[in-house]
Structures are given as C-alpha cells and as structure tokens.
Amino acid sequence: MEHLTLKGTDLKVSPICLGTWQFNDSSKDITWPAQSAEESKAIVDKCIELGINFFDTAEAYKNSEKVLGNALEGRRRDVVVASKFGFREGPGTPPYSAKEIEEALTRSLTNLKTDYIDILQIHFPSFVKDAKETIAELERQKALGRIRYYGLSNYGPKNMKEFMEAGGKPVVNQIGYNLLWRSPELAMIPDCRKYGINLLAYSPLQQGLLTGKFSKLSDVPEGRRRGKLFNKDSTPLARHGQEGCEQEVDEALKKISEICKEANVAMNSAALSWILQQDGVEVVIAGASTPQQVIDNSKIVQLENDVIRKMTEATEPVKKKIGATLDQWAPVDRCE
Ligand SMILES: NC(=O)c1ccc[n+]([C@@H]2O[C@H](COP(=O)([O-])OP(=O)(O)OC[C@H]3O[C@@H](n4cnc5c(N)ncnc54)[C@H](OP(=O)(O)O)[C@@H]3O)[C@@H](O)[C@H]2O)c1
C-alpha cells in the first residue's frame, strides 16, 4: 500500500488507518460487540501484512490502548500510533488541566507499552480548560519526546479558529465524514486545508451501513442507531431528540448499491475510495471486527469521475437534511 507523508510532519502513513474503538478485550460497549484480544491481534497482524501502519486509539476506548499495546509488542517503532485524551469520567468529564493532560499521557504510554505517542489528540474541544495552558503542555510533552505531534478531534470551525488563534499547531483534526455524513464539507474540510491540517475521516463506513450488509435500517444494531441519521425513537439509547432522516438514508443506500453494481465495485471499497478522492481528506480511520474486513477495506480503487458524481448526488438529500451539525450523537453539538 502506498504511504503518504502527513502535512507538517515526517510521519509516513497508509491512507487507511485502523480505528481501534472495537478493541475491548471481550467486554462489549454501547456500540461494539465483544472482541477478544486474540481477534484484535489478528486484525493488527493483517494490517501490518497489508502495509497499514497507522493506528488510532483513545483513553476513552475501554481497553483499546492496552490491547493495541500488547498486539504491537516488538513492532511499535514500525508503526504510527495516534491516541486521544478525554472522557476520564464519562460524558460529564470536566476539562483537563496541564497536570491532568500529563497524567493521561502517562497512563496512555503505560497502556500502549511505549515511550512515545506519534500524535496525541484532544478527543473533544470541551476537554480543554484553557487553550494556552493546553498548548503549552502539549508543546512541553513534545519537547520531552513523549509525543511527536499533537492534534484535534471533533473540532468544528469555531473551535479550531480559537485553538489556532491561541497559538496551537495541531497536525490533524479527526471528524466523522462519509457519504452519509457530509456536514464537514461545509466548513471543516475547507478550514483544515486553509490551516494546513490533515483531516482524518472517522466512521468512514458509517459504522457498517456503507458496506451494504444491512438490508433494512432496522437491522442495524441498536447502538449504531443512536445517531442523527436515525429517528430519536429508533432506540431508547438515542439522546439527540431529532427526527433523523431514515427515508433519505434508505433511498441513498439503494442508489449507492445500484451505482456500485454498475461500476462493479464493492460498496465498502467505493465508500472508502469516495472519501479519499475528496480534496483535502488525507486518511480514513476504519474499524474492523475481523481480519477479512481489513483485507476488504484495503481495496482502495480509483473511481471514475462519473461514479463519484453519481454517489455524491445520491446522498445530497441526506446532506441537506443533516445540515451543518458535525456531532452525530449529542443534542447540543459538541463540535462548534
Ligand atoms: N474521534 C472520535 O470521536 C471518533 C468517533 C468515532 C470513531 N472514531 C475512530 O474511527 C474508527 C472507525 O470508526 P467507527 O468504528 O465508528 O466506524 P466504521 O469504521 O465506519 O465502521 C466499523 C465497523 O463496520 C463494520 N465493518 C468494517 N468493515 C467492514 C466490511 N468490509 N464489511 C462489513 N462490515 C464491515 C465492522 O462492524 P461489525 O462487523 O461489527 O458490523 C466494524 O467494526 C474508530 O475505531 C475510532 O478509532 C473516532
């Protein structure tokens, strides 16, 4: 797999990053089923075999850092690891002071069995107590060699502007972006380009919807129906309180399926390739529950312009209904 150099860094990464929210050491969470550490290790092994050298984790992903650290033993220096601080006390986590950032980083280094993290990201803007204090601490950790770079996650245009004006030098912003979740096109993707920040697209398969494996939306597991694409009554787990756009999503998926059949490309490949062919998006962060999914997702293709155009058109009604919101889950947008 061809690697690219992330802008503003010397990090050479695959355009597919493995997302490891699913690495839970056999303890399922609200979104993902149980995955054993052995299954996670087999996924990591498959990535490395295929040239996927970029891994995304977070202190918030139950057991993920530990499972990833164990799976990478002996190979840490061959790969690029991004983690995040935030959610030490769940959704009500108060913002981090410099000392709390340092403590979180120490925990992450221990979990990951490493002495450096390539990119430490701020999981949500709300975890920043004071931008200048946070930036000074991240720069200090960089100087100590405990992190190589720092980055953002779930930053909206206003959040990013404030962080940049405070003197921040983030190298990435990771945000939900896929054919069914295109709100970043309105401002976030152009802003990342303007600031020279790499945009990493998370949930690129919209948590499995864009693989074509669910014949109807009600087949999507409950924890993945919590977001704003679905009606608030689709599951009691939803907290956004909105009507969603299930009809538009259903119609879009049917059209995408037809377009993929005509173009003779699997839907998962088409969905990932569509993102990577958008201007200003460097990397997709895709999760997996099996090594076979990693193989399937590694098949990035060059889609014809006409196919790109048709796929884009198919999801315009969803884009229109979703509007500018960047946050799929919370009633009040956490990404401003
Ligand atoms: N910064 C943030 O706030 C944030 C938020 C969300 C995600 N992320 C990051 O982004 C990563 C990816 O996002 P995500 O996990 O939400 O969504 P995703 O990558 O769109 O979906 C991953 C899931 O889709 C299914 N899948 C993947 N490939 C498949 C294939 N080829 N065929 C059929 N099914 C397939 C698997 O679930 P099943 O097999 O169980 O169906 C897999 O766990 C996360 O792991 C995390 O690292 C970050």
The ligand as a Gaussian input file, in Angstrom:
#p B3LYP/6-31G(d) Opt

LIG

0 1
 N      -12.773000      10.916000      17.485000
 C      -13.957000      10.380000      17.683000
 O      -14.799000      10.911000      18.433000
 C      -14.287000       9.104000      16.978000
 C      -15.639000       8.694000      16.879000
 C      -15.900000       7.521000      16.194000
 C      -14.860000       6.760000      15.653000
 N      -13.573000       7.171000      15.793000
 C      -12.438000       6.363000      15.282000
 O      -12.735000       5.908000      13.981000
 C      -12.702000       4.482000      13.940000
 C      -13.677000       3.991000      12.905000
 O      -14.994000       4.483000      13.095000
 P      -16.180000       3.532000      13.515000
 O      -15.602000       2.320000      14.112000
 O      -17.144000       4.358000      14.283000
 O      -16.929000       3.202000      12.146000
 P      -16.563000       2.489000      10.762000
 O      -15.125000       2.382000      10.587000
 O      -17.368000       3.202000       9.748000
 O      -17.208000       1.043000      10.945000
 C      -16.508000      -0.017000      11.516000
 C      -17.400000      -1.252000      11.662000
 O      -18.065000      -1.564000      10.441000
 C      -18.066000      -2.982000      10.214000
 N      -17.222000      -3.230000       9.033000
 C      -15.983000      -2.687000       8.769000
 N      -15.525000      -3.120000       7.589000
 C      -16.459000      -3.922000       7.079000
 C      -16.552000      -4.663000       5.862000
 N      -15.603000      -4.636000       4.951000
 N      -17.684000      -5.406000       5.660000
 C      -18.673000      -5.434000       6.572000
 N      -18.634000      -4.771000       7.741000
 C      -17.547000      -4.007000       7.994000
 C      -17.474000      -3.615000      11.467000
 O      -18.520000      -3.881000      12.423000
 P      -19.322000      -5.277000      12.526000
 O      -18.545000      -6.330000      11.840000
 O      -19.495000      -5.476000      13.996000
 O      -20.628000      -4.981000      11.820000
 C      -16.602000      -2.504000      12.013000
 O      -16.370000      -2.592000      13.389000
 C      -12.957000       4.045000      15.385000
 O      -12.493000       2.739000      15.636000
 C      -12.177000       5.107000      16.125000
 O      -10.787000       4.800000      16.096000
 C      -13.286000       8.341000      16.428000

